[in-house]
Amino acid sequence: MIISSPSDYRAAAKKTLPPFLFHYIDGGSYGEHTLRRNVDDLADVALKQRVLNDMSELDLSSEIFGEKMDLPISLSPVGLTGMYARRGEVQAAKAAENKGIPFTMSTVSVCPIEEVVPAIQRPMWFQLYVLKDRGFMKNVLERAKAAGVRTLIFTVDMPVPGARYRDMHSGMSGSFAAPRRIMQAMRHPKWALNVGLLGKPHDLGNVSAYRGEPTNLEDYIGWLGDNFDPSISWKDLEWIREFWGGPMIIKGILDEEDAKDAVKFGADGIVVSNHGGRQLDGVLSSAKALPAIADAVKGDLKIFVDSGIRSGLDVVRMLALGADCAMLGRSYIYALAAQGQQGVENLLELYDKEMRVAMTLTGAKCIRDLDRNSLIHSP
């Protein structure tokens, strides 16, 4: 399949992956209305075209927490990344490093911290949930710190799992899930050989290291379901703030009052996010929520954003709406599934080229020039 745009990777991933894995990354919760709004609302953001401004020199670099970034982009934490390509977290981390951006490892990654960190020179970021098993949280934080991780992303919008009906239809969960997944793998021989056979072990590396035994896909669903903590509040994060010491980002903010609370808490950053439409369906898209949040806390902390970003043009839109950095989730997983590390690097090249076109035609010579003045405001 010829890849000429970022959107081509979704079709390539659908062809490569067994349905249970494709729909797990592609789907949302309930009726998937927010999933669609994330993309549609962002596409409706109109940029203001400006010409004749001598745009021969563009600077797409930025700096966050003292870390130089060649693009204002980071790779989001995505659970089970190692099921989409052989030792997928390692491949994604290498791609991010080669393109000068951060990679964020998920709590529920296939590869453990100790496998990914030695494969790269650039410090990776790490994502954590508030879980009932505080022993696991302390263990994984200690291991991340010992491995040289500086930046912690704390996900707060999953006190309970969302109702992801697509997973039940696809075989990721529900009745006879295991035999259905086996049958699907048999019909996708490229994935079955490259990942299914040669990509083992297929367990949650960070959880298995703590439990001292393999934690497979069946255990993954059960363990997460048992460990989500609906009693979470800001006070539950205080010991983590004190223990961590380094930059701490709160992920899952959609309301300006919550953003202000994050400032009071002492967070170094927030991620404006609805979890890619995978949690509460019907909430605002990230593009709609971002401007009010930026108005409330811009300058008090770093503002990251995810959900609905499918192109370099979308990154420019999000920066103009008030973000400091865009985070890619689905977009890079599609590329990883289709072409591994090379696919992720090529995707980031495409994003770079699209951003350069958009910035040239909006008159923005550097990332700092992208703001509301780059947009056409509707009445």
Sequence and secondary structure as in RCSB ss.txt:
>XXXX:A:sequence
MIISSPSDYRAAAKKTLPPFLFHYIDGGSYGEHTLRRNVDDLADVALKQRVLNDMSELDLSSEIFGEKMDLPISL
SPVGLTGMYARRGEVQAAKAAENKGIPFTMSTVSVCPIEEVVPAIQRPMWFQLYVLKDRGFMKNVLERAKAAGVR
TLIFTVDMPVPGARYRDMHSGMSGSFAAPRRIMQAMRHPKWALNVGLLGKPHDLGNVSAYRGEPTNLEDYIGWLG
DNFDPSISWKDLEWIREFWGGPMIIKGILDEEDAKDAVKFGADGIVVSNHGGRQLDGVLSSAKALPAIADAVKGD
LKIFVDSGIRSGLDVVRMLALGADCAMLGRSYIYALAAQGQQGVENLLELYDKEMRVAMTLTGAKCIRDLDRNSL
IHSP
>XXXX:A:secstr
    STTHHHHHHHHHS HHHHHHHH  STT HHHHHHHHHHHT  B    SS  S  B  EEETTEEESSSEEE
   TTGGGTTTTHHHHHHHHHHHTT  BEE TT SS HHHHGGG SS  EEEEE BS HHHHHHHHHHHHHTT  
 EEEE S SS    HHHHHHTSSSTTHHHHHHHHHHT HHHIIIIIITT   S HHHHHHHTS   HHHHHHHHH
HHB TT  GGGGHHHHHHH S EEEEEE SHHHHHHHHHHT SEEEE  GGGTSSTTS  HHHHHHHHHHHHBTT
BEEEE SS  SHHHHHHHHHHT SEEEESHHHHHHHHHHHHHHHHHHHHHHHHHHHHHHHTTT  BGGG SGGGB
    
